[in-house]
């Protein structure tokens, strides 16, 4: 039998570990647990040993949710989370969509704080060092008849790869791939969970493999009725100058069935403060042609320009890429941009 697992007691024959100190350079695992009074009591655990039951529904059915955030060391070498509030808000929205009893924000905040502190104590952290912070909660192991599953939750903090300037300069080649559902499906069939960040990412990973097998780097999904949606792990941004001569920053309409982008929300808020006009779709593939630039954005990879769509070259504007990345790095308050779409405007 393996060691204990969060929320489900202790496996037979093993003593519950009382403490764990992570090794330098290794990931830091924090199990989300509660004390006798129900208050958050996160605990460090060894990421190199098992902590999940083989009956956990996150494994057997992909029944769970996650968020991947970024922590960056400031000029003094102190690791600070970016967009934690936005990520926790989206995690809570995903949990509500799945009717999943996920831990409250305070529990996640305590777990992340413990993880950052443990990593800093085990490593010589230099300014600019980056950690990927993955928050995961599953429905837990199958419960006995009539019972309620106890969710399993943890935070895993791992060194993030350095930003590849070459990739940012070169840009990405993307393929447009049909997701296979129309843009009305999210409203008509909410059980498809198109707006939730679930563990069921097999289709997303298959799409990326398909793209790489066909000479591309990434994917932008489209709906069956022809609307632009999102990347498998990213949000789409477009800069276009309209017929009125006004340059706008655009993103696909979330109501068409995409995940609300936390990075897009931060960039939009900063761009709006700088006087940009914003647009929330709806967008179609033709909007990619004639654009001043197209980008895929995400928390860990940041802002990456697209240089070709289905083999057709499009412009890469390095100045705009730098501006958008600076907006993201500023990590400002996303404000109203993090929750739902404002009234859509034409792009």
WOFENSUL-V473674 format. One record per residue. N is the residue number from 1. RES is the residue in one letter. SS is DSSP state (h for helix, s for strand, l for the rest). PHI is phi as a letter, one per 40 degrees, with the letter a starting at -180 (none if undefined). Layout:
BEGIN
N;RES;SS;PHI + N;RES;SS;PHI
END
This chain:
BEGIN
1;X;l;none + 2;X;l;c + 3;X;l;c + 4;X;l;c + 5;X;l;b + 6;X;l;c + 7;X;l;g + 8;X;l;b + 9;X;l;g + 10;X;l;b + 11;X;l;c + 12;X;l;d + 13;X;l;g + 14;X;l;b + 15;X;l;c + 16;X;l;c + 17;X;l;c + 18;X;l;c + 19;X;l;a + 20;X;l;a + 21;X;l;b + 22;X;l;c + 23;X;l;c + 24;X;l;d + 25;X;l;g + 26;X;l;c + 27;X;l;c + 28;X;s;b + 29;X;s;b + 30;X;s;b + 31;X;s;c + 32;X;l;c + 33;X;l;b + 34;X;s;b + 35;X;l;c + 36;X;l;c + 37;X;l;c + 38;X;l;g + 39;X;l;c + 40;X;s;d + 41;X;l;b + 42;X;l;c + 43;X;s;b + 44;X;s;c + 45;X;s;a + 46;X;l;c + 47;X;l;c + 48;X;l;c + 49;X;l;b + 50;X;l;c + 51;X;l;b + 52;X;l;b + 53;X;l;c + 54;X;l;c + 55;X;l;c + 56;X;s;c + 57;X;h;c + 58;X;h;c + 59;X;h;c + 60;X;h;c + 61;X;l;b + 62;X;l;g + 63;X;l;c + 64;X;s;a + 65;X;s;b + 66;X;s;a + 67;X;s;b + 68;X;s;b + 69;X;s;b + 70;X;s;b + 71;X;s;b + 72;X;s;b + 73;X;s;c + 74;X;l;c + 75;X;l;c + 76;X;l;c + 77;X;l;g + 78;X;l;c + 79;X;s;c + 80;X;s;b + 81;X;s;c + 82;X;s;b + 83;X;l;f + 84;X;h;c + 85;X;h;c + 86;X;h;c + 87;X;h;c + 88;X;h;c + 89;X;h;c + 90;X;h;c + 91;X;h;c + 92;X;h;c + 93;X;h;c + 94;X;h;c + 95;X;h;c + 96;X;h;c + 97;X;h;c + 98;X;h;c + 99;X;l;f + 100;X;l;b + 101;X;l;c + 102;X;l;c + 103;X;l;d + 104;X;l;c + 105;X;h;d + 106;X;h;c + 107;X;h;c + 108;X;h;c + 109;X;h;c + 110;X;h;c + 111;X;h;c + 112;X;h;c + 113;X;h;c + 114;X;h;c + 115;X;h;c + 116;X;h;c + 117;X;h;c + 118;X;h;c + 119;X;h;c + 120;X;h;c + 121;X;h;c + 122;X;h;c + 123;X;l;b + 124;X;l;c + 125;X;l;c + 126;X;l;b + 127;X;l;d + 128;X;l;g + 129;X;l;c + 130;X;s;b + 131;X;s;b + 132;X;s;c + 133;X;s;b + 134;X;s;b + 135;X;s;b + 136;X;s;b + 137;X;s;a + 138;X;s;b + 139;X;l;c + 140;X;l;g + 141;X;s;c + 142;X;l;d + 143;X;l;c + 144;X;l;c + 145;X;l;d + 146;X;l;g + 147;X;l;c + 148;X;l;b + 149;X;l;d + 150;X;l;c + 151;X;l;d + 152;X;s;b + 153;X;s;a + 154;X;s;a + 155;X;s;b + 156;X;s;b + 157;X;s;b + 158;X;s;b + 159;X;s;d + 160;X;l;c + 161;X;l;c + 162;X;l;c + 163;X;l;c + 164;X;l;c + 165;X;h;d + 166;X;h;c + 167;X;h;c + 168;X;h;c + 169;X;h;c + 170;X;h;c + 171;X;l;g + 172;X;s;b + 173;X;s;c + 174;X;s;b + 175;X;s;b + 176;X;s;c + 177;X;s;b + 178;X;s;c + 179;X;l;c + 180;X;l;g + 181;X;l;b + 182;X;l;c + 183;X;l;c + 184;X;l;c + 185;X;h;c + 186;X;h;d + 187;X;h;c + 188;X;h;c + 189;X;l;b + 190;X;h;c + 191;X;h;c + 192;X;h;c + 193;X;l;f + 194;X;l;c + 195;X;l;c + 196;X;l;b + 197;X;l;c + 198;X;s;c + 199;X;l;c + 200;X;l;c + 201;X;l;b + 202;X;h;c + 203;X;h;c + 204;X;h;c + 205;X;h;c + 206;X;h;c + 207;X;h;c + 208;X;h;c + 209;X;h;c + 210;X;h;c + 211;X;h;c + 212;X;h;c + 213;X;h;c + 214;X;l;b + 215;X;l;g + 216;X;l;b + 217;X;l;b + 218;X;s;a + 219;X;s;b + 220;X;s;b + 221;X;s;c + 222;X;s;b + 223;X;l;c + 224;X;l;c + 225;X;l;b + 226;X;l;g + 227;X;s;c + 228;X;s;c + 229;X;l;b + 230;X;l;a + 231;X;s;c + 232;X;l;d + 233;X;l;b + 234;X;s;a + 235;X;s;b + 236;X;s;c + 237;X;s;b + 238;X;s;b + 239;X;s;b + 240;X;s;b + 241;X;s;b + 242;X;l;c + 243;X;l;c + 244;X;l;c + 245;X;l;g + 246;X;l;c + 247;X;s;c + 248;X;s;b + 249;X;s;c + 250;X;s;b + 251;X;l;a + 252;X;l;d + 253;X;l;c + 254;X;h;c + 255;X;h;c + 256;X;h;c + 257;X;l;h + 258;X;l;b + 259;X;l;c + 260;X;l;c + 261;X;l;c + 262;X;h;c + 263;X;h;c + 264;X;h;d + 265;X;h;c + 266;X;h;c + 267;X;h;c + 268;X;h;c + 269;X;h;c + 270;X;h;c + 271;X;h;c + 272;X;h;c + 273;X;h;c + 274;X;l;c + 275;X;l;g + 276;X;l;c + 277;X;s;c + 278;X;s;b + 279;X;s;a + 280;X;l;b + 281;X;l;g + 282;X;l;c + 283;X;l;b + 284;X;s;b + 285;X;h;d + 286;X;h;c + 287;X;h;c + 288;X;h;c + 289;X;l;c + 290;X;l;g + 291;X;l;c + 292;X;l;c + 293;X;s;i + 294;X;s;b + 295;X;s;b + 296;X;s;b + 297;X;s;b + 298;X;s;a + 299;X;l;c + 300;X;l;c + 301;X;l;c + 302;X;s;g + 303;X;s;b + 304;X;s;b + 305;X;s;c + 306;X;s;c + 307;X;s;b + 308;X;s;a + 309;X;s;b + 310;X;l;f + 311;X;l;g + 312;X;s;c + 313;X;s;c + 314;X;l;b + 315;X;l;c + 316;X;l;b + 317;X;l;b + 318;X;h;c + 319;X;h;c + 320;X;h;c + 321;X;h;d + 322;X;h;c + 323;X;h;c + 324;X;h;c + 325;X;h;c + 326;X;h;c + 327;X;h;c + 328;X;h;c + 329;X;h;c + 330;X;h;c + 331;X;l;f + 332;X;l;c + 333;X;l;c + 334;X;l;c + 335;X;h;f + 336;X;h;c + 337;X;h;c + 338;X;h;c + 339;X;l;b + 340;X;l;g + 341;X;l;c + 342;X;l;c + 343;X;l;d + 344;X;l;d + 345;X;l;b + 346;X;l;c + 347;X;l;b
END
